[in-house]
């Protein structure tokens, strides 16, 4: 085993423990920090294809296999090695498809600002929960609330602390057509598929799990259309099905970073422009090549940047808990 490969993976787990889990999940911070020092476990992970070595997949696979979270690092490690083959099979056959519907709170102000009505395409849509922004409720703080329709007895209300500059809408966008594109769509009506989505939620985030379940209930009442396909190749064919007279919007949240080839990301951006679509991206800094960078300033690790047509709009929490609209 090439030691350099193990060292690079160890560095990724250390980064993850500092920039992703710190302050959000004490257990996963402990575990990923310990994995970074466990050469035996890292060597096993290095035998997988690069996309399968990521921390989220390892954490979710062990969680999914046992049905609950390990209480600490020693138990996590024991669980992995006790059922190593089963855990690795889950990693090989599943993807990090965290379908975080709370991110709808971030894109809603952008959708409401566009010429109505809208036709939405989400790439990397997972189960399509983020295709339903007009069916949820929102609380942006300081009395700024927006109620969603009463579907299935009432849907979730996502709380997003927004600064005063955020153009919080007073009415829902008018969405007349919506469709999702994903390499391996998650069937929101399938209990096993939904169980995998729940396994991707981190320990200590009970509210997030409850909101996910509430969003799934809304989606099951009227499932969004999700088709299998690759965002690098299959977007134009799906876009052709959007109705004339509606503003076509292509969006994604924490997806484009998994397209590792910069040339592929650039081709995707050019495809969106060629389609004449508006492009909403909710991605870590550097993933989208911006027309102009946001104003210089220090930002904590783990933030994501919201942009429209490659123009930066706001810094935001990766799971939609807050947003800071740029001046």
C-alpha positions, -999 to +999 in steps of 0.1 A: +000+000+000+014+034-010+020+053+022+014+086+005-022+075-003-028+067+033-013+100+044-036+119+021-067+101+033-056+107+069-054+144+061-089+144+046-103+128+078-085+154+099-099+182+078-134+167+080-132+166+118-122+202+120-142+219+092-173+197+089-182+180+122-167+203+148-194+222+166-221+201+149-215+165+160-191+157+189-193+120+182-184+122+146-156+147+154-142+121+178-146+093+153-131+110+122-102+124+143-095+088+154-099+073+120-072+097+108-047+080+132-058+045+124-035+032+097-051-002+095-086+012+089-072+038+065-054+011+045-087-008+041-105+024+029-077+031+004-085-002-013-118+014-024-123+037-054-115+073-044-151+085-042-159+057-018-132+067+008-150+098+020-159+101+057-196+105+052-199+071+035-179+053+062-199+069+090-233+063+074-225+027+064-217+017+100-247+036+112-269+019+086-256-016+093-264-014+130-295+008+130-281+032+156-250+053+163-220+039+181-216+054+215-179+062+210-149+056+188-139+022+203-174+008+196-175+023+161-142+006+153-153-027+167-185-026+148-166-019+116-142-047+120-168-072+133-188-067+101-161-054+078-173-071+046-209-060+051-199-024+059-177-023+028-205-036+006-228-008+018-200+017+009-196+002-025-233+001-033-244+034-019-237+071-025-235+101-003-270+113-012-278+135+018-311+150+008-312+181+031-346+198+025-337+226+049-315+240+020-347+251+004-346+280+028-315+292+011-327+289-025-363+302-018-353+340-019-336+334-052-365+315-067-389+342-056-368+369-073-369+353-108-396+359-134-425+337-127-437+310-133-408+286-129-397+252-142-372+236-119-345+210-126-324+199-097-292+179-106-280+154-081-315+155-066-313+123-046-350+117-035-361+151-048-369+167-015-354+200-025-376+201-056-405+210-033-396+244-018-431+258-023-446+230-001-427+237+031-429+265+057-401+289+066-390+310+096-362+334+088-363+351+122-375+385+134-411+377+125-403+368+089-423+337+082-437+320+052-463+293+055-465+264+031-496+246+020-512+221+043-501+189+025-504+156+043-516+174+075-489+200+073-453+200+063-421+209+081-411+245+090-374+252+083-358+278+105-330+298+088-314+327+106-312+353+079-295+387+081-314+419+073-300+421+038-316+388+028-346+394+005-370+372+023-400+366+001-435+374+012-451+348-012-442+314-025-427+312-060-450+298-087-436+265-098-455+249-127-431+221-135-403+203-117-380+173-123-348+159-108-317+142-123-296+118-104-271+090-111-290+067-087-324+082-078-337+075-043-373+063-043-390+084-016-418+058-014-393+030-005-387+024+032-352+010+027-342+040+005-355+064+031-336+045+058-304+052+040-313+089+039-318+088+076-284+070+081-267+101+065-280+124+093-254+129+120-258+121+157-269+150+178-291+164+150-325+152+162-343+182+148-328+176+114-340+140+114-375+150+124-376+176+096-363+150+071-391+127+080-417+155+078-404+164+043-405+127+032-442+126+043-449+157+021-430+141-009-448+108-005-482+127-008-472+138-043-437+125-053-416+147-075-404+133-108-368+121-105-351+104-135-318+086-137-290+104-155-257+122-154-256+160-150-227+161-174-246+145-203-283+142-197-294+177-187-304+190-222-328+161-229-346+167-196-346+205-201-364+200-234-394+187-215-399+219-195-429+239-206-426+270-228-433+303-211-418+293-177-384+305-165-361+274-166-340+271-134-313+246-130-300+243-094-279+220-071-269+220-035-236+204-024-234+183-056-210+198-081-181+192-057-185+155-063-177+162-100-139+162-095-128+170-130-127+208-133-132+205-171-164+185-165-177+213-141-169+239-168-188+219-194-218+216-171-218+254-165-216+260-203-245+236-209-267+255-184-258+288-202-265+273-236-300+262-224-307+298-214-315+286-179-310+305-147-284+287-126-286+285-088-256+269-071-253+262-034-217+248-031-185+251-011-162+280-022-142+273-053-165+247-068-183+272-090-161+295-111-176+329-102-179+359-125-164+379-097-154+367-062-172+378-031-156+407-012-125+396+007-130+385+043-124+357+067-151+330+067-152+300+090-146+266+075-176+246+064-196+274+049-211+273+014-216+300-011-250+307-028-247+321-063-270+329-092-256+327-127-221+325-112-226+358-092-222+353-055-252+361-034-247+348+002-227+328+026-247+300+042-247+271+066-243+238+047-276+225+062-296+257+058-295+269+095-284+304+086-276+327+056-257+360+053-267+379+022-238+398+007-240+436+004 
